[in-house]
Amino acid sequence: MVLMQSYVIEGGWPLKGELVIQGSKNAVLPLIAAALLNEGITVLDGCPDISDVDKMLEIIRHLGCKAYKDKDSIIIDAASVYCDEIPEEMVKSVRGSMLVMGAMLARCGRIAMNYPGGCMIGERPVNYHLSAFEKMGAEVRYVENGILCTCTQLTGCTVALPFPSVGATENVILAAVKACGPTTIINAAMEPEIIELCRLLCIMGADISGIGSKIIIINKGISKRDVQYTVMSDRIVAGTYAYAAAVTGGDICCIVNRDDIMTGISVLCKKMGIKLKYGNDYVRIISGGKIRSIPYVKTEPYPGFPTDMQSQLMSVLSLGDGISVIEESIFEKRYHIIGELLKMGADIHSKESRAYIRGVKSLKGAVLDVKDLRGGAALIIAGLAADGTTTVLDPGYIGRGYERIADNLSELGGNIYLA
Ligand code: EPU
């Protein structure tokens, strides 16, 4: 059953104050998958309270792990893990569930699961993951609606990715830490969430070099250890609140636990006239008033401008002082919000992978439908900046990645509540 949530927003209130940014969704999901490799206890601190995490825990429990939450910590005991099939309802809405494949192949030599879901922002094939597993010696069979992967022993090799896929890089790393011989990933994704995964695996005993670069070399080495790790702050969540502060004429301080949290986002903030100030554990975002338009920006793998901020950027630029052009180069269906922003009086059209945005003086409140996680956050940003009341109808996407977003925004002075 779909639980519809309505965010009711009265626009025009500047965001002000301080907010501790939640742990990163896209970091914690691979860390939970990594816990499957450790026969000791894995404790992850600073985890976000979001539904994707709950679903990922359900999956690893199904595979035999003991996993429970204690405030913002997750404690995982993967001493005994079974090679069971993962049913469709467990994987259909969480993209990160695919990462269980690399970890289970390494740990048990067998995994059967349905195709992973996640937001429908493009085709999202998993061919890079599967051909890498095959190259490492696994047998991949396509069974009804799903995939069966088996191996007797994975063998290290060179995996050259056709594109720096985040998920494929993580999956190969997870599989490689128990493979025989070194594995070299060429054209690896360099996202900070991958660095997090490598760091945790190294604490578990793995030997990984080239962490954070395009070439990663992984050697076997996981042993039974009790480990503890604090998940990085969510850079996309920080960016989302930064944009919300910028369009409302606000001034907020995001408390974060890594210093490179705004990489990929900060250059564009400056171009839009948004001021950023950094401290040891925070970034302060000060609105520069009217948003300056961006003549051209393209989403790119890290350290480029992230696709996960593209929808939020579109909301901001819809109030820009001129014409902006966004090119979405990672996912082919990530313009769901255009129709919703048009209801608010925005002037946007898209052609193939480009969106053309002519800034308008103001947006007006409307009733909006959420069709994906980041699009939902973007519509909330638009509602905070709009004149009048906006109702954002969400069948559960926003809570997959944003913890207490309505509470956080109202604590910052936004006029928003969940109905
Ligand atoms: N691709 C393939 N074949 C593959 C794998 C990827 O063709 O086997 C293509 C995809 O279709 C896409 C591109 O490569 O066009 C990049 O996809 P990638 O594999 O990097 O994305 P992902 O691992 O599925 C993660 C995040 C996404 C984020 C992207 C890009 C998680 C759980 N998800 O997805 O996060 O947009 O990387 O940075 O880490 C979100 O948080 O809202 C979100 C969608």
Residues whose N, C-alpha, C, O or C-beta is under 5 A from the ligand:
A	BS01	EPU	N26 R95 G96 R124 P125 V126 N127 Y128 H129 F163 P164 S165 V166 G167 A168 T307 D308 I330 F331 L373 R374
